[in-house]
Amino acid sequence: MDSTTQQHYASLRSAWIAQAQSSPGTALGLGVALLAVLWLLIASGANALEGEQDGLRYALYGGFAGFAATSLGAFLAVALRQISMRTQDTMLGFAAGMMLAASAFSLLLPGLDAAQSLTGNNLMGAGTVVLGLALGVLLMLGLDRFTPHEHESIGPCGPDCDRINRVWLFVFAVTLHNLPEGMAIGVGFAGGDMTVGVPLATAISIQDIPEGLAVALALRTTGLSALASAMVAAASGVMEPLGALVGAGMSTGYALAYPVSMGLAAGAMIFVVSHEIIPETHRHGHQTSATLGLMGGFAVMMFLDTALG
């Protein structure tokens, strides 16, 4: 490792330490969430590998469907060349609506049913899912604070972000965005219930198309060509199958790991919608169009959940 690389890592490490000292509560929350995810993965890994493989296989299929949809949207940006900001905000609003409905109808409600059935108590069941919800929020809040990335609306965020190329900051941001979607797909298939997994994977794949398109268009503002922007945006979708494997692995061991993981994936997705997508869609004065798009996406997801579930 050369001296320049060593200096960069030392600078990033110092920035992380400074960030942790300035936000000890967030740092502690991220540590707790990561330990919980690690425990679920370790506890569930052997069980998943030794037992039934269908859940993992279907989770991987669902994750690759999300990757393919992201890639389709990204390369549509090359063909379209230009799209109005109002249309972009409406599409992102549509994606946000689908994510919210998926969190409620495909994650939280089945998670509550499973938890209440396992615990035999409505209060304990609800508490189990709320615990997962809180872990998902802590995970995304911590990653948002401690990972260098860039939001189009507020610019560079996270430690040592001024030393990292803007293109990579955008890529990190999209990675944070796609991780909970992939985890949600994996969790949806982990219980072996196709009536949960199929509608959820379908909904996330549908909303990945406008997401991939919007990300490719946003990457153009960093100076990348249309083709390069599309390729980077498509590559960011790799997090979907990887996240799906993580989600499936977390959910296939202990019985209570399933509803906890459902809550965790829902909490992470709701955080992304509120923290990133909705503020971005309202930034250009297109609140009405974005809100109508959100309601449309919510309705479509409700329909899919009913028709396919």
C-alpha positions as CSV (number, residue, x, y, z in Angstrom):
1,M,0.0,0.0,0.0
2,D,1.6,3.3,-1.1
3,S,1.9,6.4,1.1
4,T,-0.9,8.3,-0.7
5,T,-3.4,5.4,0.0
6,Q,-2.3,5.2,3.6
7,Q,-2.8,8.9,4.0
8,H,-6.3,8.6,2.5
9,Y,-7.3,5.8,4.8
10,A,-5.9,7.6,7.8
11,S,-7.8,10.7,6.8
12,L,-11.0,8.8,6.4
13,R,-10.5,7.0,9.8
14,S,-9.9,10.3,11.5
15,A,-13.1,11.7,9.9
16,W,-15.1,8.7,11.1
17,I,-13.8,9.1,14.6
18,A,-14.6,12.8,14.6
19,Q,-18.1,12.0,13.2
20,A,-18.6,9.5,16.0
21,Q,-17.5,11.9,18.7
22,S,-19.9,14.6,17.3
23,S,-22.8,12.1,17.1
24,P,-22.3,9.5,19.7
25,G,-26.0,8.5,19.8
26,T,-26.0,7.8,16.0
27,A,-22.7,5.9,16.2
28,L,-24.1,3.7,19.0
29,G,-27.3,3.1,17.1
30,L,-25.4,2.1,14.0
31,G,-23.2,-0.3,16.0
32,V,-26.3,-1.9,17.6
33,A,-28.0,-2.3,14.3
34,L,-25.0,-3.8,12.6
35,L,-24.5,-6.2,15.5
36,A,-28.1,-7.2,15.2
37,V,-27.8,-7.8,11.5
38,L,-24.6,-9.7,12.0
39,W,-26.1,-11.9,14.7
40,L,-29.1,-12.7,12.5
41,L,-26.9,-13.6,9.6
42,I,-24.6,-15.8,11.7
43,A,-27.4,-17.5,13.5
44,S,-29.4,-18.1,10.3
45,G,-26.6,-18.9,7.9
46,A,-26.0,-22.5,8.8
47,N,-29.7,-23.2,9.0
48,A,-30.3,-21.7,5.6
49,L,-27.5,-23.6,4.0
50,E,-28.4,-26.9,5.5
51,G,-32.2,-26.6,5.1
52,E,-34.6,-25.7,2.3
53,Q,-32.9,-23.7,-0.5
54,D,-36.0,-22.5,-2.3
55,G,-36.3,-19.3,-0.3
56,L,-32.7,-18.3,-1.0
57,R,-33.1,-19.2,-4.7
58,Y,-36.3,-17.2,-5.1
59,A,-34.8,-14.3,-3.2
60,L,-31.9,-14.3,-5.6
61,Y,-34.3,-14.4,-8.6
62,G,-36.2,-11.4,-7.1
63,G,-33.0,-9.5,-6.5
64,F,-31.9,-10.0,-10.1
65,A,-35.3,-8.9,-11.3
66,G,-34.7,-5.6,-9.4
67,F,-31.3,-5.3,-11.0
68,A,-32.7,-5.9,-14.5
69,A,-35.4,-3.3,-13.9
70,T,-32.9,-0.8,-12.6
71,S,-30.7,-1.4,-15.7
72,L,-33.8,-1.0,-18.0
73,G,-34.5,2.4,-16.5
74,A,-30.9,3.4,-16.6
75,F,-30.5,2.7,-20.4
76,L,-33.9,4.3,-21.1
77,A,-32.0,7.5,-20.2
78,V,-29.8,7.1,-23.2
79,A,-32.7,6.8,-25.5
80,L,-34.7,9.6,-24.0
81,R,-31.8,11.9,-23.8
82,Q,-33.8,14.6,-22.0
83,I,-36.8,14.4,-19.7
84,S,-38.6,17.2,-17.9
85,M,-38.0,17.8,-14.1
86,R,-41.7,17.6,-13.5
87,T,-41.8,14.1,-15.1
88,Q,-38.8,13.0,-13.1
89,D,-40.4,14.2,-9.8
90,T,-43.6,12.4,-10.7
91,M,-41.8,9.2,-11.4
92,L,-39.9,9.3,-8.2
93,G,-43.1,10.1,-6.4
94,F,-44.6,7.0,-8.0
95,A,-41.6,4.9,-6.8
96,A,-41.9,6.4,-3.3
97,G,-45.6,5.4,-3.2
98,M,-44.9,1.8,-4.1
99,M,-42.2,1.6,-1.5
100,L,-44.5,2.9,1.2
101,A,-47.3,0.5,0.3
102,A,-44.8,-2.4,0.0
103,S,-43.5,-1.6,3.5
104,A,-47.0,-1.6,4.9
105,F,-48.8,-4.4,3.1
106,S,-46.0,-6.7,2.1
107,L,-43.7,-6.3,5.2
108,L,-45.3,-4.9,8.3
109,L,-48.7,-6.6,8.1
110,P,-47.3,-10.1,7.4
111,G,-44.6,-9.5,10.0
112,L,-47.2,-8.6,12.6
113,D,-49.2,-11.7,11.7
114,A,-46.1,-13.9,12.0
115,A,-44.9,-12.4,15.2
116,Q,-48.3,-12.6,16.9
117,S,-48.6,-16.2,15.8
118,L,-45.2,-17.1,17.2
119,T,-45.5,-15.2,20.5
120,G,-49.2,-15.9,21.0
121,N,-49.6,-12.3,22.3
122,N,-50.6,-9.2,20.3
123,L,-48.5,-6.9,22.4
124,M,-45.4,-9.1,22.1
125,G,-46.0,-9.5,18.4
126,A,-46.3,-5.8,17.8
127,G,-43.2,-5.2,19.9
128,T,-41.2,-7.7,17.9
129,V,-41.9,-5.9,14.6
130,V,-41.4,-2.5,16.2
131,L,-38.0,-3.7,17.3
132,G,-37.1,-4.6,13.8
133,L,-38.5,-1.3,12.5
134,A,-36.2,0.6,14.9
135,L,-33.2,-1.5,13.9
136,G,-33.9,-0.6,10.2
137,V,-34.1,3.1,11.0
138,L,-30.9,3.0,13.1
139,L,-29.1,1.1,10.3
140,M,-30.0,3.6,7.6
141,L,-29.5,6.7,9.9
142,G,-26.0,5.4,10.8
143,L,-25.1,4.5,7.2
144,D,-26.3,7.9,6.0
145,R,-24.2,9.7,8.7
146,F,-21.0,7.6,8.3
147,T,-20.9,6.8,4.6
148,P,-19.5,9.5,2.2
149,H,-22.2,10.1,-0.4
150,E,-24.0,12.9,-2.2
151,H,-27.7,14.0,-2.4
152,E,-28.6,16.0,-5.4
153,S,-30.6,18.5,-3.2
154,I,-28.1,19.2,-0.4
155,G,-24.7,18.1,-1.9
156,P,-22.0,16.0,-0.3
157,C,-22.7,14.3,3.0
158,G,-20.7,12.1,5.4
159,P,-17.1,12.0,6.6
160,D,-14.3,13.1,4.3
161,C,-16.7,13.6,1.5
162,D,-14.7,16.6,0.1
163,R,-11.8,14.2,-0.8
164,I,-13.9,11.8,-2.9
165,N,-14.9,12.2,-6.5
166,R,-18.5,13.4,-7.0
167,V,-19.4,10.5,-9.2
168,W,-18.4,8.1,-6.5
169,L,-20.4,10.0,-3.9
170,F,-23.5,9.6,-6.1
171,V,-22.8,5.9,-6.5
172,F,-22.5,5.5,-2.7
173,A,-25.8,7.3,-2.3
174,V,-27.6,5.0,-4.8
175,T,-26.0,2.0,-3.0
176,L,-27.5,3.1,0.3
177,H,-30.9,3.5,-1.5
178,N,-30.9,0.0,-3.2
179,L,-29.7,-2.0,-0.1
180,P,-33.0,-1.9,1.8
181,E,-35.0,-2.7,-1.4
182,G,-32.9,-5.8,-1.9
183,M,-33.2,-6.8,1.7
184,A,-37.0,-6.4,1.5
185,I,-37.1,-8.8,-1.5
186,G,-35.0,-11.4,0.4
187,V,-37.1,-11.1,3.5
188,G,-40.3,-11.5,1.5
189,F,-39.2,-14.8,0.0
190,A,-37.5,-16.1,3.2
191,G,-40.7,-17.3,4.8
192,G,-41.5,-19.5,1.9
193,D,-44.7,-17.7,1.3
194,M,-44.9,-16.7,-2.4
195,T,-48.0,-14.5,-1.8
196,V,-45.6,-12.2,0.1
197,G,-42.5,-12.5,-2.0
198,V,-44.0,-12.2,-5.5
199,P,-46.0,-9.0,-5.0
200,L,-43.2,-7.4,-3.1
201,A,-40.5,-8.3,-5.7
202,T,-42.9,-7.2,-8.5
203,A,-43.6,-3.9,-6.9
204,I,-39.9,-3.1,-6.2
205,S,-38.9,-4.1,-9.7
206,I,-41.6,-1.8,-11.2
207,Q,-40.5,1.2,-9.2
208,D,-36.8,0.4,-10.0
209,I,-37.4,1.4,-13.6
210,P,-38.1,5.1,-12.9
211,E,-35.5,5.0,-10.2
212,G,-32.8,3.8,-12.6
213,L,-33.9,6.4,-15.1
214,A,-33.7,9.2,-12.5
215,V,-30.3,8.1,-11.2
216,A,-28.8,8.0,-14.7
217,L,-30.1,11.5,-15.5
218,A,-28.8,12.8,-12.1
219,L,-25.3,11.3,-12.8
220,R,-25.1,13.3,-16.0
221,T,-24.9,16.4,-13.8
222,T,-21.5,15.1,-12.6
223,G,-20.1,15.4,-16.1
224,L,-20.4,11.8,-17.1
225,S,-21.6,11.0,-20.7
226,A,-25.1,9.6,-21.2
227,L,-23.8,6.1,-21.8
228,A,-21.4,6.2,-18.8
229,S,-24.2,7.5,-16.6
230,A,-26.5,4.7,-17.7
231,M,-23.8,2.0,-17.0
232,V,-23.0,3.4,-13.5
233,A,-26.7,3.6,-12.7
234,A,-27.3,0.0,-13.9
235,A,-24.3,-1.2,-11.9
236,S,-25.7,0.2,-8.8
237,G,-28.6,-2.3,-9.1
238,V,-26.2,-5.1,-8.2
239,M,-27.0,-4.2,-4.6
240,E,-30.5,-5.6,-5.1
241,P,-29.5,-9.3,-5.4
242,L,-26.8,-8.9,-2.8
243,G,-29.3,-7.3,-0.4
244,A,-31.8,-10.0,-1.2
245,L,-29.3,-12.6,-0.1
246,V,-28.7,-10.7,3.1
247,G,-32.4,-10.3,3.8
248,A,-33.1,-14.0,3.1
249,G,-30.2,-15.1,5.3
250,M,-31.3,-12.9,8.2
251,S,-34.8,-14.4,8.1
252,T,-34.3,-18.2,7.7
253,G,-32.9,-19.2,11.1
254,Y,-34.7,-18.5,14.4
255,A,-38.4,-18.2,14.0
256,L,-38.6,-14.7,15.5
257,A,-35.8,-13.6,13.1
258,Y,-38.5,-13.5,10.3
259,P,-40.8,-10.8,11.7
260,V,-37.8,-8.9,13.1
261,S,-36.3,-8.9,9.6
262,M,-39.7,-7.8,8.1
263,G,-39.7,-4.8,10.4
264,L,-36.1,-4.0,9.7
265,A,-36.5,-4.0,5.9
266,A,-39.7,-1.9,6.3
267,G,-38.0,0.6,8.6
268,A,-35.1,1.0,6.2
269,M,-37.4,1.5,3.2
270,I,-39.6,4.1,5.0
271,F,-36.5,5.9,6.1
272,V,-35.2,6.2,2.5
273,V,-38.6,7.4,1.3
274,S,-38.9,10.1,3.9
275,H,-35.2,11.1,4.1
276,E,-34.3,11.1,0.4
277,I,-37.1,10.6,-2.2
278,I,-39.9,12.9,-0.9
279,P,-37.6,15.9,-0.2
280,E,-36.0,15.5,-3.6
281,T,-39.4,15.4,-5.4
282,H,-40.6,18.6,-3.7
283,R,-37.4,20.5,-4.3
284,H,-38.3,22.0,-7.7
285,G,-41.8,23.2,-6.9
286,H,-43.6,20.1,-8.3
287,Q,-45.2,19.0,-5.0
288,T,-48.6,18.3,-6.6
289,S,-47.3,16.2,-9.4
290,A,-45.0,14.3,-7.1
291,T,-47.8,13.7,-4.6
292,L,-50.2,12.5,-7.3
293,G,-47.4,10.1,-8.4
294,L,-47.0,8.9,-4.9
295,M,-50.7,8.2,-4.5
296,G,-50.7,6.4,-7.9
297,G,-47.7,4.2,-6.8
298,F,-49.4,3.4,-3.5
299,A,-52.6,2.4,-5.3
300,V,-50.7,0.2,-7.8
301,M,-48.9,-1.6,-5.0
302,M,-52.1,-2.2,-3.1
303,F,-53.6,-3.7,-6.3
304,L,-50.6,-5.9,-6.9
305,D,-50.6,-7.1,-3.3
306,T,-54.3,-8.0,-3.6
307,A,-54.2,-9.5,-7.1
308,L,-51.0,-11.5,-6.7
309,G,-51.3,-12.2,-3.0
